[in-house]
Amino acid sequence: MPDRFSDPTPRSFNPMSVPGLSNDARNAMKAVFDAMSAWRNETADANEKHSKQVIEKVAAAAAALGWPAQIVDAARAQMQGVAEMQTKTIDHIVDAWEEQLKLPNPMTASPSAMLSKLKSLPGFGQADSRPGADVFQMNPMQFWMQLAQQWQKSWTDAMTRWEKATNLH
């Protein structure tokens, strides 16, 4: 499994090139995009730095306890998922703003599509028939609670497998 927790790919959209905006609006948009970009990059850097430290400690603790490597792999996968969601969320917000600005007249265009996009979770689309897909249609608190429950279940399952394996010897 890769150790990379995020991809701080630079964005190419330039809000200064949007026709029909006042200088004040252009400057305000540039400030928003610069701030979002900085936040995204700092988040990616922090996730990368701290996740490596945590995984090293998890690996050392698992080894000291005689736990299987799957414990470390499960923790790494969970942290990678959360880190990816953080950067996707920031990208999702910037995408919504960019789409609005690319409209023929962004200052007078209805913001309803932008609001709809901002109210959905990033990268998960609309509700579908896949098992568990309804989790992405809940409010953010429900989503984080569901994520915590899934993490707890994964951890419990891994510990149960480890306990069974050690009791067999």
C-alpha positions in Angstrom: 0.0 0.0 0.0 1.4 3.4 -0.9 2.6 5.7 1.9 1.4 8.8 0.1 -1.6 10.3 1.9 -2.5 13.2 -0.5 -1.7 14.7 -3.8 -1.2 18.5 -3.6 -1.6 18.9 -7.4 -1.6 22.6 -8.3 -4.8 24.0 -9.8 -4.7 25.8 -13.1 -7.9 28.0 -12.9 -7.1 31.7 -12.8 -10.0 33.8 -11.4 -8.2 37.0 -12.7 -9.2 35.9 -16.2 -12.9 35.8 -15.6 -14.6 38.4 -17.9 -17.3 40.7 -16.4 -15.9 40.9 -12.9 -15.0 44.1 -11.2 -11.4 44.6 -10.0 -12.7 44.2 -6.4 -14.4 40.9 -7.3 -11.4 39.6 -9.2 -9.1 40.5 -6.2 -11.5 38.9 -3.8 -11.7 35.7 -5.9 -8.0 35.5 -6.2 -7.7 35.8 -2.4 -10.2 33.0 -1.9 -8.5 30.7 -4.4 -5.0 31.5 -3.0 -6.3 30.8 0.6 -8.0 27.6 -0.4 -4.9 26.4 -2.3 -2.6 27.2 0.7 -5.0 25.4 3.0 -5.1 22.4 0.8 -1.3 22.2 0.5 -0.8 22.7 4.2 -3.4 20.0 4.9 -1.7 17.6 2.5 1.8 18.3 4.0 0.5 17.9 7.6 -1.3 14.7 6.7 1.9 13.4 5.1 4.2 14.3 8.0 2.0 13.2 10.8 0.6 10.0 9.2 4.1 8.7 8.7 4.9 9.3 12.4 1.7 7.6 13.5 2.1 4.6 11.3 5.6 4.1 12.5 4.3 4.1 16.1 1.4 1.9 15.2 3.8 -0.6 13.6 6.1 -0.6 16.6 3.2 -1.1 19.0 1.7 -3.8 16.9 5.0 -5.6 16.7 5.6 -5.3 20.4 2.1 -6.8 21.1 2.6 -9.5 18.5 -0.3 -8.2 16.4 -0.4 -9.1 12.7 0.6 -6.6 10.0 -3.1 -6.3 9.0 -3.6 -4.1 12.0 -1.0 -1.6 10.6 -2.4 -1.9 7.1 -6.0 -1.2 8.4 -4.9 1.8 10.3 -2.9 3.1 7.3 -5.9 2.6 5.0 -8.2 4.5 7.4 -5.9 7.4 7.7 -5.3 7.6 3.9 -9.1 7.6 3.4 -9.6 10.5 5.8 -6.7 12.5 4.4 -8.0 12.0 0.9 -11.5 13.1 2.0 -10.0 16.3 3.4 -8.3 17.3 0.2 -11.3 16.2 -1.9 -13.5 18.4 0.2 -11.3 21.5 -0.4 -11.2 20.7 -4.1 -14.9 20.2 -4.2 -15.5 23.7 -2.8 -13.1 25.3 -5.2 -14.7 23.3 -8.1 -18.1 24.7 -7.2 -16.7 28.3 -7.2 -14.9 27.7 -10.5 -18.0 26.4 -12.2 -20.0 29.4 -11.1 -17.2 31.7 -12.3 -17.1 30.0 -15.7 -20.7 30.8 -16.5 -21.4 33.5 -19.1 -22.3 36.1 -16.4 -21.2 34.7 -13.0 -22.4 37.8 -11.1 -26.0 37.5 -12.2 -26.2 33.7 -12.7 -28.4 31.8 -10.3 -26.3 30.2 -7.5 -28.6 27.2 -7.1 -26.4 24.7 -8.9 -23.4 26.0 -6.8 -25.4 25.6 -3.6 -26.5 22.1 -4.5 -22.9 21.1 -5.2 -21.7 22.6 -1.9 -24.4 20.8 0.0 -23.3 17.4 -1.3 -20.3 15.5 -0.1 -17.3 15.5 -2.5 -16.6 12.7 -4.9 -19.5 10.6 -3.9 -22.2 11.7 -6.4 -25.9 11.3 -5.8 -27.6 8.5 -4.0 -27.4 5.2 -5.7 -28.2 1.5 -5.1 -24.8 0.4 -3.9 -24.8 -0.9 -0.3 -23.9 1.9 2.1 -24.4 4.6 -0.6 -27.0 6.3 1.6 -24.3 7.2 4.0 -23.2 10.0 1.6 -26.6 11.6 1.7 -26.6 12.3 5.4 -25.5 15.4 7.2 -21.8 15.8 8.1 -22.2 14.7 11.7 -24.0 11.5 10.7 -21.4 10.9 8.1 -18.5 11.2 10.7 -20.4 9.0 13.1 -20.8 6.3 10.4 -17.1 6.6 9.5 -16.2 6.1 13.2 -18.5 3.1 13.4 -16.9 1.6 10.3 -13.4 2.2 11.7 -14.4 0.6 15.1 -15.9 -2.4 13.3 -12.7 -2.9 11.2 -10.5 -2.6 14.3 -12.7 -5.1 16.2 -12.7 -7.5 13.3 -8.9 -7.4 13.1 -8.5 -7.9 16.8 -10.9 -10.8 16.8 -8.9 -12.5 14.0 -5.7 -11.8 15.8 -7.1 -13.3 19.1 -8.4 -16.4 17.3 -5.0 -16.9 15.6 -3.1 -16.6 18.9 -5.5 -18.9 20.7 -4.9 -21.6 18.2 -1.1 -21.9 19.0 
